[in-house]
């Protein structure tokens, strides 16, 4: 048994790496402008704990993250800070799990290497600083993997119940984790000792050991989902059905796609999303990760136990990447954030595994370490510095640039300036309205309470209905618009006066503030 001092020496590097991870994820946490989905998540988190509406009505496949963000609810303009810090804090669990799984699968050295790689990986650090569901769900995927490994070695009813609860939570964190339900079965098949005897006897032994606790896991998972599924089923034909799934970006609804639908026969989606992931990783690192998986699965001399462990890590990555690769209709890198954990484990296994007794292996390990060090100096460090100090210097392309730097679906200087201007205006006699996207972004800065209008073509009829019901004959309201033509203001009987306009530094989509009155309903 190790002495307390020996255990402390072993844990000290782990604590230091976790502190480094936390620092990289919290320093200047609001440097990157808010992404539109952060606005949606923070708005839902503000009401989820009230339970005035069943949370399944607006869960959109990400229920659990709203409850977590809701614990850190704050009013604007600090709501974005607290939400992002809560995700950065939660990401420490992912770091700890990566170390734990690295140690279980490859040893203590590999666990520390994996955590170090994850801590400085721009792909992970960038998204761990945003109030999104993807880095949050990554933690639950890691928990499922960990407990599946434990379950495979020590199957029991208790372990099955715990596994079922974690699987249910993983799906509540994000429904794209759905394929992770297959992982415990795969772990049980690959890690079972399979003693000698006839195939029938071996299958019978496996079934006796694993099927009862797997049935318990399935039962627990379904029971935990029933409070969502039962009312959702009952309301399926009502005027307000539940939104258990965010269906705007799945293959069944390609009309909503922001780009051309994918060519599923050629795998074009994969080859188009890889360059976007390359923005946060580089092609060289992705090649090293692929080599890491190859080494884990095929290094000589062949070790069946090592092969099975590597196969499970590869399966983990595939189960995470499978749903967005096959169902999503537009390109975005955030769906693949949970894959950072198995990727860093494969690279760490490569370096730790090469560090053997032979000179050839040590040389190969030295080459791998030198390559990673060069990558860290030439790419990771500059990226992390720009990310925290001047995000405009980030070399993002395609959809990454559109999502986070363009101002098209993210906040920018115009958004902040409009929020400040709105707070200085005289209180309206009616409501303060804003069209959908700009509303949820301005709500992160404006102290004025905003009423968000329907998006896209629904903005004008939604405004007309609300003005009819809520605007007093001689009262007025403020309306904030962005990206809409003058036709959206063509509401009979209303008069519009532009009070302010704020130009975006990149795109030609000014934010405008209008004063609206009923021109024909106020005498004189």
N, C-alpha and C positions, 0 to 999 in steps of 0.2 A: 504493500500500500504506500502511495506517495505521501511524503510529509507535507504539512501545510505550506511550508516555504516553497517546495517543489511545485505544488499546485498553483501557488501564487505566481511563480515565474512563468508557468504555462499560460495562465490567464491574462497576465499583464499585456502581452502583445494583442490579445483579443480586445481588451478594453481600449487600448490605444487606437486600434483600427476602427472600432465603433465610434470613438470620439472624432476621428478624422472624417468618417462617413457623415456624422451629424453636422460637423462644421461645413463640409462641402455642400450640404443640403439646406443649410439655414442662413449662410452668409448672404446678405442682400437678397433675401428670399423673394422680394417683389421686383427684382431687376427686369425679368422677362414680363412683358405686358400680359394681362390676363387673357386666357383663351375662353371662347364663348361657353364651352361646356362647364368651365369652372363657375361661371355666373349661374347657369342652370342648377348645378349641384348645390351651391351655397344657398340659393333661394329655396330649394326643396328641403335642405337641411334645417333651415330656419323654422319650418313648420312641422317637421316630421315627428318631433317629440310631443307636439300638442295633441296628436291623435284625434283631431277634429274631423279629419278625412282618413280613411283607410290608406296607409302608405303604399299599398299595392296599386292604387289608382295612378300614382305617378312614379312608380319605382323604375320603370324603363330598363329593367334588367340590372339595376345597380343599387338595390335597396339598402344594403348594409352600409355602404359608404355614407349615405345620408345620415344615418344614426350616429356614425363616428364624427362626421363634421358637425353635426348638431350639438355635440358635447362642447364644442369650442365656438359656439355661435357668438357673434359680436356684430355691432352695428357698423355701418360704413363710417369712415373709410378704413377701418382696421379689420373688416371681415375677411378680406383677402389674405392678410397677414396671418391671422389665426388659423384659417383653413389650410393654407400651405404649410404652416409649421406643424399642424396636426398630422399631415401626410408624411412630412419629413421625419417626425418622431416615430410614426408607425413603421417607417421603412427600416428602422433599427432592428425590428423583429426579422425582417427579411435578411439583413446582414448576419444576425445571429444564427438564423436557420441555415444560411449558406455555409457558415463555418461548421455548424453541427453536421450537416449532410456531407461536407467535404471530409470531415474527420471520420464519419462512419463508413464512407465509401472508399476513401483513399488514404486516410491517416491525418494526423494533427498538422503536419507541414502543408499538405494540400488544402486543408480547411482554412489555414491562415492565408495562403496564397489566393484562394478563391475570394475570401473576404476583402483582401487588399485590392484585387482586380475589380471587384464589384464597387468598392468605395470610390475608386477613381474613374470608373467607366462612365464616360459622358452620357451614354444612352440611358443608364440608370440614374445618374445624378440629375440630369435635366428633368426627367419626368417625376422623380421623387420630390421635386420642388414644386410640383403643380397639384392643385386640388382636383385630381382626376381619379376615376375608379380603377384604372389599370395597375398602378403601383400598389394600390390597396389590395386588389385581388391577388397580386403576386404573392403576398404573405400567406394567404389561405391555400394557394397551390403548393407552396413549400411545406405548410403544415400537413397537408394531405400526403405528400411524398414521405415526410418523416414518419408519420404514424403508420403509413402503409408498410414501411420497412420493419417497423416494430411488430406490426400485426403479422407480417409474413413469417417472422421468426417465432412469435409467441401468440398464435391465434387463440382468442378467447371471446366469450360473449361481451365482456367489458371492453376489450379492444375494438370489437365490432361496433358497439354502441358509440364509442368515442369517434371512430372513423366515420360512421354515418352522420354524426353531428357536424364534423368538420366538412364533409362533402356538401351537406346542406348549406352551411355557411359560405363555402366557396362559391356555390351557385348563386347565393344571395348577394355576394360581393360583386360578381359579374357573371351573367349567364354564359358568356363565352368560355367559362371554365367547365362547361357541361361534360366534355369528353374526359375530364379527370376522374369521373366515376369509374372508368375502366382501369385506372392505375392500380388500385388495391388488388384487383383480380390478377393483373399482370405480375405484380410483385409476389403474390402468393404462388403463382405458377413458376416463376423463375427462381425464387429463393427457397422453395420447398426442397428439403434434402433428397426426396425421391429415393427411398431405400430400395434394395433389390427385391426381386419377386416378379410375379406375372404382371403384365400391364393392367389387368383387371384389378388385381389386389392393390397396386399402386394408386390407381384412380379412386378406388374405394377408400383407401386411407386418406388421400387428399380431400375427398368429399367430406368424410367424417370430421376432419380437422377444420376445414375452412367454410363449408357451406352454411352451417348454422350461424356462425358469427357474421358472415356476409349477408345472410337473410336478416339478421338483426340490424346490420348497418343500413340496408335498404329500407327497413321498416322505420327506423329512427329518422332517416332522411325524409321519407314521405310524410311522417307525422309533423316534422318541423315545417314542412312546406304547406300543410293543409290550411293553416290560417290565411295563406295567400291564395291557394288554389280554389278553395270552396267558394269564398265570396266572389272571386274572379269568374268562376264558372256561372254563378248565379246572376252576375251582372253582364254576361256576355252579349245579350241582346238589348241591353238598356241604352239610354242616351249617353251614359257615361261609363263605358266599359273600362276595365282595369288595363293599365299599360305595364304588364309584366315584362314585356319585351320591347326594346327600342327597334321598331321594324323599318325605320327610314333608310337603314344602310344594310339591308340584307338582300340576297339575290332575288327574292320573290317580289321586291319592290324596286326594280332597276330604274324605273322612271324617276326616282328621287336621286339618282346617282349624280355626283358632281363631275364625273368624268365618263368616258364611254364605258359601257358594261364590259366586264372582263371576258376574255376569250378562254374559257375553261378547258378547251381541248388542247391548247398549246402551253398552258401554264404561264401565259403572259403576265398575269398578275404578280406571280412570285418574282419574275425577272424585272418587273417595274418597281416593286417595293424594295428590293434589295439595295438599289442605289440610294433610296431614301434612308434606309437603315445605315448605309455607309456614311451618311452625313454625320452620324453620331459615333461611328466605330472605326471606319476606314476598311478598305478591302483587305489590307494586310492582316488586320486582326481577325476578320471573319475567316480568312484562310487558315490562320493559326487555330481558331476554334474548330474548324472542320478537321484539321490534322489531329487536334486533341481527341475528337471523337473516334477518328480512325485508329489512333494509338490505343485508346481504351478498348476498342473492340477487336483489334487485330495484332497487337504487339506480340512479338516472340520473346520467350516461349509462351505458347498459348496457355492461358489460365482460364478454365471454365467459370470459376467464381468471379474473376475480374470481368470477363466478358458479359456475364449476366448483369453485374452492377452497371457497366457501361451502357448496356442495352436499355436498362430502366431509365437512365438519365436521358438517353436519346429519345425514348418514348415520351418522357416528361415534356421535352421540347416540342415533339410532334403533336401531342395532345393539346398543347397551348396554342401552337401556330395553326393547327388544322381548321378550326372554325373561321377565323378571319380570312385564311387563304381560300376557303371554299365558299364562304357565304357573303363576305363584305363586297360591296359594289363600288367603293371608291378607296383610293390609296391613303393610308395614314399609318404612321409608324407606331403610334401609341398602343395599338392593339397587341404589339409584339413585346412590350416591356416585360411581362412576366417571363419571357424566354431568356432574359439576361441571366437569371440564376443558373439554369442548366448549362448555358454557354460558358460562364465563368468557371463552373466546376470542371468542365471538360478541359479548358485551358490550364487550370491549376493542376489537374491530374497529369497532363502532358509534362509539365515542368517538374513536378515532384516525382513522377514515374521515371523520367529520364535520369534523374540524379541517383544513378546506381553505382555499383563498384567498378564497372569497366570504364576504361578511358574513353571509349567511343561514346558511351552513354553520357559521360560527364561533358564531353565536348558538345554533344547534341543539346544537352541541357543548357550549357553556356550560350549556345547560339540562340536558343529560345528565349533565355533571360535577356540577352542583348537586344533581341528584336522587340521584346515587350518594353524594355527600358527606353529604346529609341522611340517607340510609339508613344510612351508616356511623356517624353520630353518634347517631341516635335508636334504631337497632336493633342493628347489628353490635357496636358497642363495649359496650353494656350486656349483650348476650348473652354475649360473650366473657368479660367480667368475672364474670358469674354462673357461667359454665361452670367457671372456674378457682377461684373463691372460695366460692361458695354455690350449688351446682346446684339446690337446692330452690326457688330463685327463678326458675328457667327456666320460661317459659310454654309448656310442652309439653302437647299434647292427645292424646286417643285412644290409638292404639297407641304413640306416642312416650312418653307418660306411663307406660303399662303396662310398656313394655320397660325404661325407664331410671330412673324415679323411684318407682314404686309399691312396689318390693320383691317383687313377684309373681314375676318371673323375673330379678331382679337382687339383688345383695347389699345389705344395709342394716345398721343398728346391731345388730339382733338376730343377724345372721349373724356379725358380728365378735365380739360378746359371747359367743356360743356357742363360737366357735373358741378364744377365750381360756380359757373355762371348761373345755373339753375338755382343753386342754394342762395344766391344773392337777390333773386327776384322776389317781388311781393307775393305773399301767399295767394293762391288762386281762389276764386269763388267756387270753382269746380275741382276736378281731379287734375293730376299731372300724368299725361299719357306718354308712352314711348313705344316705338315699333320694336318688335320682338328682340332682335339681336342687340341693338344698341341699348335697349332697356336693361337687359341682364348684365351688360358690361358697366353701364353707368351706375347701376345699383350698388356696385362695389366701391364707388367713390362718393356718390351724392347722398347727403343727409336727407334731402327731400324724398318723400315716399313716392314711388313710381307705380303706375298701373301699366302692366305690360300688355300690349295689343297682340292680336294674332299675327303670325308671320306670313310672308309672301303675299299672295293675292288676297288673303283674308283681312289685311290691315284696314282697308277702306270700309268694307261692310261692318267690321267690328267697331271702328270709330263711330260710324253712323248710328249703330245701335246704342252705343254707350252715350253719345251726345244726347240722343233722344231721351234716354232714361235718367241721365245723371246731370246734365248741364242745365242750370237755371236760365230762364228767359233773359235776364239781364246780367247773368254771371259770365265768367270766362274760365277757360282752362288753358293749360300749357301743353303743347305737343312737341315731342322731340322726334325728329325724323333723320334717317340716314339711308341713302341708296334707293330712294323712291322718287319716281317722276312726279310732276305736278298733278297728275291724274288722281293721286291718292287724296289730294285736298279738295277734290270736286264733290263736296257734300252739299246738296241744296240747302240754302238758308243760312249757311255759316260764312263768317268772314275771318280771313287768316291774315295776321300781321307778323312778319318775321322780326324777331327780336335780336337774334344773334346767329352767326354762322362761324364754324370752326373748320378750317381746312386740315385734312389729313396730310402728314408729311410725305406719304408715299403714294397713296391711291387717290383718285379723284372721286371721293365719296364724303363730302363735307357733312358734319353734324350740324343740324339747324334746329333752332328753338322758335316755336310759333305761339302766338297768343290767339286763341280761337273764341269767337262769340257767336251767338245766334243773332245775325244781323236783322232778321225780320221779326223777332219776337220781343224786342225791347223798345218800348215807346220812346220817341225822341232820340 
